[in-house]
């Protein structure tokens, strides 16, 4: 494979046998292979055990499992989208084809525009801008398509200030890249590859992190048709549409169904419906200081964020990181016990039991040592008392001995005195 892969285009799933996500992807991957083969795609579909062929996996920069890559010549394109059959196939067809797809006629342009919600087009001949466009396409082809066309192929409503030009068609209109206002072409395309208003989920937020934009979200319940839920959603949609020229460089707009994900992200408990603005680059977020009643209130809230008067919460400081570790640990423990109480008792009860036994053993050993020391001290004290008593007896015997000696002397003197008298 390593020697012959450059002759073909390969879509490869790098997996690990023990990986749960890899096992979940397996039936989807089988469907992808069958569909690609039936449609006559030049892309060959395969999978590789990255634990058995670690050198090849390391060569292609595999760091986690599963990792999906399209190998084309010397290049390896990493897939970061949803793990569904249609999304994976669309990625393979997009990356396997040419970087820049020409649009030779108005009919072809209209057909492609209907299929793509966001459409990037280079207009003009050979130029440094086209070279830059091709360079950016080689980097961002994993996210979106890139096309080229002549000016006469464009719709009649399009007016270009000059040629060559790079354009994006989306949200029912078009926007022309301006190097002086929009900066680097790669950054501009990365920002503009999303529609102005999105249905936001966790994966979308992850992708929006690369744009550097703030994300204004109406957190609602899609199944709830009450006035408050629909009103907040409409307010965000109106701001995205009517104030695009004011905010599109700094803000992305959308709505999120439910508050579970946003609560885990913010480590907070937001009640829905509500509005929150996320800064995905530093984990800060903003909440309105008063109820959003109209589009004007939302615009004022956004302007307060831009001029720095709105209070930022969260962040990626040390305290927030410690809080995140504690929150994640707590969430993991709760989820384990909810999903499988027996498994939770085993995973967390067994280590606690072992630690308790160790602590009990240490405390018991200390207590027994104290008992032994106390008994030894008591025995030594008893021996000392016995020794002292023996000394007293000896002293008494010596004393009695002295008394005995003195009595014998007195008797001798008495005998001498009696002899003298005689």
C-alpha positions as CSV (number, residue, x, y, z in Angstrom):
1,X,0.0,0.0,0.0
2,X,2.7,2.4,1.0
3,X,4.5,2.0,-2.4
4,X,1.5,1.9,-4.7
5,X,-0.9,4.3,-3.1
6,X,0.3,7.3,-5.1
7,X,-1.0,5.7,-8.3
8,X,-4.6,5.9,-6.9
9,X,-6.8,8.1,-4.8
10,X,-7.6,6.4,-1.4
11,X,-10.2,7.2,1.2
12,X,-8.9,5.5,4.4
13,X,-10.3,5.0,7.8
14,X,-7.5,4.7,10.4
15,X,-9.0,2.8,13.4
16,X,-8.1,0.9,16.6
17,X,-9.7,-2.4,17.4
18,X,-10.6,-1.3,20.9
19,X,-12.1,2.1,19.9
20,X,-15.8,2.4,20.5
21,X,-16.3,5.2,18.0
22,X,-14.5,3.1,15.4
23,X,-16.9,0.3,15.9
24,X,-19.8,2.7,15.6
25,X,-18.4,4.0,12.3
26,X,-17.9,0.6,10.8
27,X,-21.4,0.0,9.3
28,X,-21.4,3.6,7.9
29,X,-18.0,3.0,6.4
30,X,-19.2,-0.2,4.7
31,X,-22.1,1.7,3.2
32,X,-19.6,4.4,1.9
33,X,-17.5,1.7,0.2
34,X,-20.5,0.1,-1.4
35,X,-21.9,3.4,-2.7
36,X,-18.6,4.7,-4.0
37,X,-18.1,1.4,-5.9
38,X,-21.6,1.4,-7.4
39,X,-21.3,5.0,-8.6
40,X,-18.0,4.3,-10.4
41,X,-16.0,6.7,-8.3
42,X,-12.2,6.6,-8.9
43,X,-11.7,6.8,-5.1
44,X,-10.8,3.5,-3.5
45,X,-12.2,3.0,0.0
46,X,-10.2,1.1,2.7
47,X,-9.4,0.9,6.3
48,X,-6.2,0.3,8.3
49,X,-5.6,-0.8,11.9
50,X,-3.4,2.1,13.1
51,X,-2.2,0.1,16.0
52,X,-0.7,-2.7,13.8
53,X,0.6,-0.3,11.2
54,X,1.7,2.5,13.5
55,X,4.5,3.7,11.3
56,X,2.2,4.4,8.3
57,X,-0.4,6.0,10.7
58,X,2.3,8.2,12.1
59,X,3.5,9.2,8.6
60,X,0.0,10.5,7.8
61,X,-0.3,12.3,11.2
62,X,-2.9,10.1,12.8
63,X,-3.3,11.2,16.4
64,X,-6.8,9.8,17.3
65,X,-9.3,7.2,16.3
66,X,-11.1,7.0,14.0
67,X,-9.3,9.3,11.6
68,X,-10.5,9.6,8.0
69,X,-8.1,10.8,5.4
70,X,-8.2,11.1,1.6
71,X,-4.8,10.4,0.1
72,X,-4.2,12.1,-3.2
73,X,-0.6,12.0,-4.6
74,X,1.7,13.4,-2.0
75,X,-1.1,15.1,-0.1
76,X,-3.3,13.8,2.8
77,X,-6.6,15.6,3.4
78,X,-8.2,15.2,6.9
79,X,-11.9,14.8,7.1
80,X,-13.5,16.8,10.0
81,X,-17.2,16.6,9.1
82,X,-20.1,14.6,10.5
83,X,-19.6,10.8,10.3
84,X,-22.5,10.1,8.0
85,X,-22.5,8.3,4.7
86,X,-23.6,11.3,2.6
87,X,-21.2,13.8,4.2
88,X,-18.2,11.4,3.8
89,X,-19.0,10.7,0.2
90,X,-19.5,14.4,-0.6
91,X,-16.1,15.1,1.0
92,X,-14.4,12.3,-1.1
93,X,-15.9,13.5,-4.4
94,X,-15.0,17.2,-3.6
95,X,-11.4,16.5,-2.7
96,X,-10.8,13.8,-5.3
97,X,-11.8,16.2,-8.1
98,X,-9.9,19.3,-9.4
99,X,-9.1,22.1,-7.0
100,X,-10.8,24.7,-9.3
101,X,-13.9,23.6,-11.2
102,X,-14.7,25.7,-14.3
103,X,-18.2,26.9,-15.0
104,X,-18.3,27.2,-18.8
105,X,-22.0,28.4,-19.2
106,X,-24.8,30.2,-17.5
107,X,-26.8,27.0,-17.4
108,X,-24.0,25.3,-15.5
109,X,-23.6,28.2,-13.2
110,X,-27.3,28.1,-12.3
111,X,-27.2,24.3,-11.8
112,X,-24.2,24.6,-9.4
113,X,-25.7,27.5,-7.5
114,X,-28.8,25.5,-6.8
115,X,-26.7,22.7,-5.3
116,X,-24.4,24.8,-3.1
117,X,-25.6,27.2,-0.4
118,X,-22.2,28.9,-0.4
119,X,-20.3,29.2,-3.8
120,X,-16.8,30.7,-4.3
121,X,-16.0,31.9,-7.8
122,X,-12.9,33.4,-9.3
123,X,-13.6,35.7,-12.3
124,X,-10.8,36.7,-14.7
125,X,-7.7,35.5,-16.4
126,X,-4.2,34.6,-15.1
127,X,-3.1,36.9,-12.3
128,X,-1.4,36.8,-8.9
129,X,-4.9,36.8,-7.4
130,X,-5.7,33.5,-9.2
131,X,-2.4,32.0,-7.9
132,X,-3.4,32.9,-4.4
133,X,-6.9,31.6,-5.0
134,X,-5.5,28.2,-6.1
135,X,-3.2,28.1,-3.0
136,X,-6.1,28.8,-0.7
137,X,-8.2,26.2,-2.5
138,X,-5.6,23.5,-1.9
139,X,-5.9,24.3,1.8
140,X,-9.6,24.7,2.2
141,X,-11.0,22.2,-0.3
142,X,-11.8,20.0,2.7
143,X,-14.5,22.5,3.6
144,X,-16.0,23.9,0.4
145,X,-15.9,23.9,-3.4
146,X,-14.0,26.4,-5.5
147,X,-15.0,27.4,-9.0
148,X,-13.9,29.8,-11.8
149,X,-15.9,31.5,-14.5
150,X,-15.7,34.3,-17.1
151,X,-17.6,37.5,-16.6
152,X,-20.3,36.7,-19.2
153,X,-21.3,33.5,-17.3
154,X,-22.3,35.4,-14.2
155,X,-26.0,36.4,-13.6
156,X,-27.1,39.8,-14.9
157,X,-27.6,41.3,-11.5
158,X,-23.9,40.9,-10.7
159,X,-21.7,44.0,-11.0
160,X,-18.0,43.8,-10.5
161,X,-15.9,47.0,-9.8
162,X,-12.8,45.4,-11.4
163,X,-11.3,42.2,-12.7
164,X,-9.9,39.8,-11.6
165,X,-12.2,39.2,-8.6
166,X,-13.1,36.6,-6.1
167,X,-16.8,36.4,-5.2
168,X,-19.0,34.4,-2.8
169,X,-22.7,33.7,-3.6
170,X,-24.8,33.0,-0.5
171,X,-27.9,34.1,1.4
172,X,-29.6,35.1,-1.9
173,X,-26.9,37.7,-2.8
174,X,-23.2,38.0,-3.5
175,X,-20.1,39.6,-1.9
176,X,-16.8,40.6,-3.6
177,X,-13.5,40.2,-1.9
178,X,-11.7,43.4,-1.1
179,X,-8.1,43.0,-0.1
180,X,-7.9,46.3,1.7
181,X,-11.1,45.8,3.8
182,X,-11.2,42.0,4.1
183,X,-7.4,41.3,4.6
184,X,-5.9,37.9,3.7
185,X,-7.8,35.9,1.1
186,X,-7.6,32.7,3.1
187,X,-9.0,34.3,6.2
188,X,-11.8,35.9,4.2
189,X,-12.8,32.6,2.6
190,X,-12.6,30.8,5.9
191,X,-15.0,33.4,7.4
192,X,-17.4,33.5,4.5
193,X,-17.8,29.7,4.0
194,X,-20.8,29.7,6.3
195,X,-24.2,31.1,5.6
196,X,-25.2,34.2,7.5
197,X,-27.7,32.2,9.7
198,X,-27.1,28.7,10.9
199,X,-28.7,25.9,12.9
200,X,-25.8,25.6,15.4
201,X,-24.7,22.4,17.0
202,X,-21.5,21.3,18.7
203,X,-19.7,20.4,15.5
204,X,-20.7,23.7,13.9
205,X,-19.3,25.6,16.9
206,X,-16.1,23.7,16.6
207,X,-15.7,24.7,12.9
208,X,-16.7,28.3,13.7
209,X,-13.7,28.5,16.0
210,X,-11.5,28.8,13.0
211,X,-13.2,31.9,11.8
212,X,-12.4,34.1,14.8
213,X,-16.0,35.4,14.8
214,X,-18.3,35.9,17.8
215,X,-21.3,33.6,17.6
216,X,-24.7,35.1,18.5
217,X,-27.1,32.2,19.3
218,X,-30.8,32.1,20.2
219,X,-31.0,29.0,22.5
220,X,-34.6,27.7,22.1
221,X,-36.6,24.5,22.0
222,X,-37.5,23.8,18.3
223,X,-40.5,21.7,19.4
224,X,-41.9,24.6,21.4
225,X,-44.0,26.9,19.3
226,X,-44.7,29.5,21.9
227,X,-44.3,33.2,21.1
228,X,-41.2,33.7,23.1
229,X,-39.2,30.9,21.4
230,X,-40.2,32.0,17.9
231,X,-39.7,35.7,18.7
232,X,-36.0,35.3,19.8
233,X,-35.3,33.2,16.7
234,X,-36.8,35.8,14.4
235,X,-34.9,38.6,16.1
236,X,-31.5,36.8,15.4
237,X,-32.6,36.1,11.8
238,X,-33.5,39.7,11.2
239,X,-30.2,41.0,12.6
240,X,-28.3,38.5,10.4
241,X,-30.2,39.6,7.3
242,X,-30.7,43.4,7.8
243,X,-27.4,44.2,9.6
244,X,-25.1,42.0,7.6
245,X,-22.9,44.9,6.4
246,X,-22.4,46.1,10.0
247,X,-21.7,42.8,11.7
248,X,-20.7,40.1,9.2
249,X,-17.0,40.5,9.7
250,X,-17.3,40.0,13.5
251,X,-20.4,38.0,14.1
252,X,-22.0,34.7,13.1
253,X,-25.7,34.2,13.8
254,X,-27.8,31.2,14.4
255,X,-30.0,29.2,16.8
256,X,-29.4,26.1,18.9
257,X,-32.0,23.5,19.8
258,X,-32.0,22.8,23.6
259,X,-29.6,24.0,26.3
260,X,-27.8,20.8,27.2
261,X,-24.7,21.4,25.1
262,X,-24.5,25.2,25.8
263,X,-24.8,24.5,29.6
264,X,-21.9,22.0,29.5
265,X,-19.9,24.5,27.4
266,X,-20.4,27.4,29.7
267,X,-20.6,25.4,32.9
268,X,-23.7,27.3,33.6
269,X,-27.4,26.7,33.8
270,X,-29.1,28.8,31.2
271,X,-32.9,28.7,31.0
272,X,-34.5,28.7,27.6
273,X,-35.4,30.6,25.6
274,X,-32.4,33.0,25.9
275,X,-29.7,34.6,23.8
276,X,-26.0,34.1,24.4
277,X,-22.9,35.4,22.4
278,X,-19.9,33.1,22.4
279,X,-16.3,34.0,21.8
280,X,-14.9,30.6,20.6
281,X,-11.3,31.8,20.5
282,X,-11.0,32.4,24.3
283,X,-14.1,30.6,25.8
284,X,-15.7,33.9,26.9
285,X,-19.4,34.5,26.6
286,X,-21.9,37.4,27.0
287,X,-25.4,37.4,28.3
288,X,-27.8,40.4,27.8
289,X,-28.3,42.5,31.0
290,X,-31.9,43.0,30.1
291,X,-34.6,41.1,28.2
292,X,-34.3,41.3,24.4
293,X,-37.7,42.5,23.2
294,X,-36.8,43.7,19.7
295,X,-34.3,43.8,16.9
296,X,-33.1,47.2,18.2
297,X,-32.4,45.6,21.6
298,X,-30.3,43.0,20.0
299,X,-28.4,45.5,17.9
300,X,-27.7,47.5,21.1
301,X,-26.5,44.4,22.9
302,X,-24.1,43.6,20.0
303,X,-22.8,47.2,19.9
304,X,-22.1,47.0,23.7
305,X,-20.0,43.9,23.1
306,X,-18.0,45.6,20.3
307,X,-17.3,48.7,22.4
308,X,-16.4,46.7,25.5
309,X,-19.2,47.9,27.8
310,X,-20.8,44.4,28.0
311,X,-19.5,42.2,30.8
312,X,-17.6,39.1,29.6
313,X,-17.9,35.9,31.5
314,X,-16.0,32.7,31.4
315,X,-12.6,32.7,29.7
316,X,-9.6,30.4,29.5
317,X,-7.8,31.5,32.6
318,X,-6.3,29.3,35.3
319,X,-9.4,29.4,37.6
320,X,-11.7,28.6,34.6
321,X,-9.5,25.6,33.7
322,X,-9.6,24.3,37.2
323,X,-13.3,24.8,37.2
324,X,-13.5,22.9,33.9
325,X,-11.6,19.9,35.2
326,X,-13.9,19.7,38.2
327,X,-17.0,20.1,36.1
328,X,-15.9,17.5,33.6
329,X,-15.0,15.0,36.3
330,X,-18.4,15.6,38.1
331,X,-20.3,15.2,34.8
332,X,-18.4,12.0,33.9
333,X,-19.2,10.4,37.3
334,X,-22.8,11.4,37.1
335,X,-23.2,10.2,33.5
336,X,-21.6,6.8,34.4
337,X,-23.9,6.3,37.4
338,X,-26.9,7.3,35.4
339,X,-26.2,5.0,32.4
340,X,-24.9,2.0,34.5
341,X,-25.1,2.2,38.3
342,X,-23.4,-1.2,38.7
343,X,-20.5,-0.2,36.5
344,X,-20.2,3.1,38.4
345,X,-20.1,1.3,41.7
346,X,-17.4,-1.0,40.4
347,X,-15.3,1.7,38.8
348,X,-15.4,4.1,41.7
349,X,-16.2,1.8,44.6
350,X,-13.3,-0.6,44.0
351,X,-10.6,2.0,44.2
352,X,-12.2,3.6,47.3
353,X,-12.4,0.2,48.9
354,X,-8.7,-0.5,48.3
355,X,-7.8,2.9,49.6
356,X,-10.0,2.4,52.7
357,X,-8.3,-1.0,53.4
358,X,-4.8,0.6,53.1
359,X,-5.7,3.4,55.5
360,X,-7.2,0.9,57.9
361,X,-4.0,-1.2,57.8
362,X,-1.8,1.8,58.3
363,X,-3.9,3.0,61.3
364,X,-4.1,-0.5,62.8
365,X,-0.3,-0.9,62.5
366,X,0.3,2.4,64.4
367,X,-2.1,1.3,67.2
368,X,-0.4,-2.1,67.7
369,X,2.9,-0.4,67.8
370,X,1.7,1.9,70.5
371,X,0.4,-1.1,72.5
372,X,3.7,-2.9,72.2
373,X,5.6,0.2,73.3
374,X,3.2,0.7,76.3
375,X,3.6,-3.0,77.4
376,X,7.4,-2.7,77.0
377,X,7.5,0.4,79.1
378,X,5.3,-1.2,81.7
379,X,7.6,-4.2,81.9
380,X,10.7,-2.1,82.2
381,X,9.1,-0.1,85.0
382,X,8.2,-3.3,86.9
383,X,11.8,-4.5,86.6
384,X,13.0,-1.2,87.9
385,X,10.7,-1.5,90.9
386,X,11.9,-5.0,91.6
387,X,15.5,-3.8,91.4
388,X,14.7,-1.0,93.8
389,X,13.0,-3.3,96.3
390,X,16.0,-5.7,96.2
391,X,18.2,-2.7,97.0
392,X,16.1,-1.8,100.0
393,X,16.3,-5.4,101.4
394,X,20.0,-5.4,101.0
395,X,20.2,-2.0,102.8
396,X,18.0,-3.5,105.6
397,X,20.3,-6.5,105.8
398,X,23.4,-4.3,106.0
399,X,21.7,-2.3,108.7
400,X,20.8,-5.4,110.7
401,X,24.4,-6.6,110.1
402,X,25.7,-3.4,111.6
403,X,23.4,-3.7,114.6
404,X,24.7,-7.3,115.0
405,X,28.3,-6.3,114.9
406,X,27.8,-3.5,117.4
407,X,26.1,-5.9,119.8
408,X,29.0,-8.4,119.7
409,X,31.5,-5.7,120.5
410,X,29.5,-4.5,123.5
411,X,29.4,-8.1,124.7
412,X,33.2,-8.4,124.5
413,X,33.8,-5.2,126.4
414,X,31.4,-6.3,129.1
415,X,33.3,-9.6,129.4
416,X,36.6,-7.7,129.8
417,X,35.2,-5.3,132.4
418,X,33.9,-8.3,134.4
419,X,37.3,-10.0,134.3
420,X,39.0,-6.8,135.6
421,X,36.6,-6.6,138.5
422,X,37.4,-10.2,139.4
